[in-house]
Amino acid sequence: MPLFLITTLYDEGISPNLVRVVEAESALAVAAHMLHYSDSWGYFLYRSFGQDLPLGILTPEELLERIQHTSVDGDSTAQLRITPLVVQSLDLIVTTPAFQPGALFSDFG
């Protein structure tokens, strides 16, 4: 089953409190889980949406769309992302960007 990195980041960067790795069929399955178990995901959702997330009426597709529009806004709003992971052997690691869709320009220096 694929792995996904779930992050909610302010401008300070990555912290162990703000990162989860989950196994799921798809990013859509992660979004559906977030909606169904919003109490479990509350910390991540609140940091990115505050009280502005209409739980109970959003579809997983709508949540994924909203997640893609989150961004870091100083210390007031966090960027939420669901990123598929590809595990690489340390002996075969490639660090050159793959220019994947949805990547940010800052990913490439």
C-alpha positions as CSV (number, residue, x, y, z in Angstrom):
1,M,0.0,0.0,0.0
2,P,1.3,3.5,-0.8
3,L,2.8,5.8,1.8
4,F,1.8,9.4,2.2
5,L,3.5,12.2,4.1
6,I,1.0,14.5,5.9
7,T,2.5,17.8,6.9
8,T,1.2,21.0,8.5
9,L,3.9,23.6,8.4
10,Y,4.4,27.2,9.5
11,D,7.4,29.1,8.3
12,E,9.6,27.6,11.0
13,G,9.8,24.3,9.0
14,I,9.4,20.6,9.9
15,S,8.9,19.4,13.4
16,P,8.1,15.9,14.5
17,N,4.8,17.2,15.9
18,L,3.7,18.4,12.5
19,V,4.5,15.3,10.4
20,R,2.7,11.9,10.0
21,V,3.4,9.1,7.6
22,V,0.4,6.9,6.8
23,E,-0.4,4.0,4.5
24,A,-3.5,4.5,2.3
25,E,-4.9,3.6,-1.1
26,S,-4.7,7.2,-2.3
27,A,-4.6,10.9,-1.2
28,L,-8.4,10.8,-1.6
29,A,-8.6,8.0,0.9
30,V,-6.5,10.1,3.3
31,A,-8.8,13.1,2.8
32,A,-11.9,10.8,3.4
33,H,-10.3,9.6,6.6
34,M,-9.6,13.2,7.7
35,L,-13.3,14.0,7.2
36,H,-14.6,10.9,8.9
37,Y,-12.2,11.1,11.8
38,S,-11.9,14.9,12.1
39,D,-11.3,14.8,15.8
40,S,-8.2,12.7,15.3
41,W,-7.0,15.1,12.5
42,G,-8.2,18.2,14.4
43,Y,-4.8,19.6,15.2
44,F,-3.7,19.4,11.5
45,L,-7.0,20.7,10.2
46,Y,-7.3,23.5,12.6
47,R,-3.8,24.8,12.0
48,S,-4.6,25.2,8.3
49,F,-8.3,26.1,8.3
50,G,-9.2,27.4,11.7
51,Q,-12.9,27.3,12.1
52,D,-13.4,27.9,8.3
53,L,-13.7,24.2,7.4
54,P,-17.3,23.1,6.9
55,L,-17.0,19.6,8.3
56,G,-20.0,17.4,7.6
57,I,-20.7,18.9,4.1
58,L,-17.3,18.7,2.4
59,T,-16.6,15.7,0.1
60,P,-13.1,14.2,0.1
61,E,-12.5,15.7,-3.3
62,E,-13.4,19.2,-2.0
63,L,-11.1,18.8,1.0
64,L,-8.2,17.8,-1.3
65,E,-8.8,20.9,-3.4
66,R,-8.9,23.1,-0.3
67,I,-5.7,21.5,1.1
68,Q,-3.9,22.3,-2.2
69,H,-4.7,26.0,-1.7
70,T,-3.4,26.2,1.9
71,S,-0.2,28.2,2.4
72,V,2.1,29.5,5.1
73,D,1.0,32.9,6.3
74,G,3.6,33.7,9.0
75,D,2.4,32.3,12.3
76,S,-1.3,32.5,11.7
77,T,-2.0,29.8,9.0
78,A,-0.2,26.6,8.2
79,Q,0.2,24.8,4.9
80,L,-1.3,21.4,4.9
81,R,-0.1,18.8,2.4
82,I,-0.7,15.1,1.6
83,T,2.4,14.0,-0.4
84,P,2.9,10.5,-1.8
85,L,6.3,9.0,-0.8
86,V,8.6,6.9,-2.8
87,V,11.1,5.0,-0.7
88,Q,14.6,4.9,-2.1
89,S,17.5,2.8,-1.0
90,L,20.2,4.9,0.6
91,D,22.7,3.4,-1.8
92,L,20.6,4.5,-4.8
93,I,19.4,7.9,-3.6
94,V,18.7,10.5,-6.2
95,T,18.3,14.1,-5.0
96,T,17.8,15.8,-8.4
97,P,14.2,17.2,-8.5
98,A,11.8,15.2,-10.6
99,F,9.7,18.3,-11.5
100,Q,6.5,16.7,-10.3
101,P,3.1,18.4,-10.8
102,G,2.2,20.6,-7.9
103,A,5.7,21.2,-6.8
104,L,6.7,24.7,-5.7
105,F,9.3,26.8,-7.5
106,S,11.2,27.0,-4.3
107,D,11.7,23.2,-4.4
108,F,14.3,23.8,-7.2
109,G,16.3,26.6,-5.6
